[in-house]
């Protein structure tokens, strides 16, 4: 049977180990078991679920009580906290297929596509500038640039 405990401290070497308290003045050393690929030690005072290894008198932490960050069914939100527990950064994997990194005020761009569009614009401008420099003052462009950075927009990832 499991018990709720309070995470007191972490020791991180190869694995995440912690000291927890499930009864007053009862400090237990525990290994933290989590989802594969998840490296996220609890903060002091976090509530954890401990279970006893059958008949051994030793315990493992198999989960933490988490405050919801607003994920809907089918979504995942990863977040980090500072030592006081304040959320500092988030990655939201939404059920729409969109990924939001620390908010959604802007779009991410693919730099290589952006550079291609910029280089085309620069080339068109340079071609026009050289053509008019020999004949006198600049005149309106005789060519219309087809440069575009639209392909650089990655609509599936939004950034602040």
C-alpha positions in Angstrom: 0.0 0.0 0.0 1.2 3.5 -0.8 1.6 6.5 1.6 1.8 10.2 1.0 5.1 11.7 2.1 6.9 15.1 2.0 10.0 15.4 -0.1 12.8 16.8 2.0 16.0 16.7 -0.1 17.6 15.3 -3.2 20.8 13.5 -3.9 21.5 13.2 -7.6 24.3 11.0 -8.8 23.4 8.3 -11.3 19.9 8.2 -10.1 17.6 10.6 -8.2 17.5 9.7 -4.6 15.6 11.6 -1.9 14.9 11.8 1.7 11.2 11.9 2.5 9.1 12.2 5.6 5.8 10.3 5.8 5.4 10.4 9.6 6.7 13.1 11.9 10.4 12.8 12.4 10.6 9.7 10.1 13.2 10.3 7.4 13.2 7.7 4.7 15.8 7.4 1.9 14.0 6.6 -1.4 14.8 6.2 -5.1 12.6 8.2 -7.4 10.9 6.2 -10.1 9.4 8.2 -13.0 8.4 8.0 -16.6 11.2 6.9 -19.0 13.0 10.0 -20.2 11.8 12.2 -17.4 14.6 13.8 -15.3 12.7 16.0 -12.8 13.5 15.8 -9.1 10.8 17.1 -6.8 11.4 20.4 -4.8 11.5 20.3 -1.0 8.0 20.2 0.4 6.5 18.6 -2.7 4.1 15.8 -1.9 5.1 12.3 -3.2 3.6 8.9 -3.2 5.9 6.2 -1.7 5.4 2.5 -1.8 7.2 -0.2 0.2 9.3 -2.7 -1.7 7.5 -5.9 -0.6 8.6 -7.0 2.9 11.9 -5.0 2.7 11.1 -2.1 4.9 12.5 0.2 2.2 10.5 2.5 0.0 10.5 4.0 -3.5 8.9 7.2 -4.7 6.6 6.4 -7.6 4.9 9.8 -8.2 4.5 13.4 -7.2 1.4 15.5 -6.6 1.5 18.1 -9.4 -0.4 21.3 -9.7 -2.2 21.3 -13.1 -0.8 23.8 -15.6 -4.0 23.6 -17.7 -3.5 20.5 -19.9 -6.6 19.1 -21.4 -7.1 15.4 -22.0 -4.6 14.2 -24.6 -2.2 17.1 -24.0 1.1 17.4 -22.1 2.7 20.4 -20.4 6.3 20.3 -19.2 7.4 23.0 -16.8 10.3 24.0 -14.6 10.1 25.8 -11.3 12.5 27.8 -9.2 13.4 26.9 -5.6 10.2 28.7 -4.4 8.0 26.6 -6.7 7.2 29.4 -9.1 6.8 28.1 -12.7 9.6 29.6 -14.8 9.3 28.0 -18.2 6.7 25.8 -20.1 6.5 23.6 -23.1 2.9 22.8 -24.1 2.2 19.9 -26.5 -1.4 20.7 -27.5 -4.0 18.3 -28.9 -4.1 20.5 -32.0 -0.5 19.6 -32.9 0.8 23.0 -31.9 3.8 23.3 -29.5 4.0 26.4 -27.4 7.3 27.3 -25.8 7.0 29.9 -23.0 3.8 31.3 -24.5 2.2 31.8 -27.9 2.7 35.5 -28.8 4.8 34.8 -31.9 5.8 32.2 -34.4 9.1 30.3 -34.7 11.0 30.5 -38.0 13.2 28.2 -40.0 16.4 30.3 -40.3 17.6 28.7 -43.5 14.3 29.5 -45.3 14.4 33.0 -43.9 18.0 33.5 -45.1 17.1 32.3 -48.7 14.3 34.9 -48.8 16.5 37.6 -47.4 19.4 36.8 -49.8 17.0 37.0 -52.8 15.7 40.4 -51.6 19.3 41.6 -51.2 20.2 40.3 -54.6 17.2 42.1 -56.3 18.0 45.3 -54.5 21.7 45.1 -55.4 20.8 44.4 -59.1 18.6 47.5 -59.2 21.1 49.7 -57.4 23.9 48.8 -59.8 21.7 49.4 -62.8 20.7 52.9 -61.8 24.1 54.0 -60.3 25.6 54.6 -63.7 22.7 56.6 -65.1 22.2 59.0 -62.2 20.0 59.2 -59.2 18.1 56.1 -58.2 14.8 55.5 -59.9 11.9 53.3 -58.9 12.8 49.6 -59.3 12.4 48.3 -62.8 11.9 44.8 -61.4 9.5 43.6 -58.7 11.2 41.4 -56.1 9.6 38.0 -55.5 11.6 37.5 -52.3 9.4 36.1 -49.5 10.0 34.9 -46.0 6.6 33.2 -45.8 8.2 29.8 -46.1 10.2 30.5 -42.9 7.1 30.4 -40.7 6.7 27.3 -38.6 3.1 27.5 -37.7 3.2 24.4 -35.4 5.6 26.0 -32.9 4.8 29.3 -31.2 7.2 31.4 -29.1 6.8 34.4 -26.9 
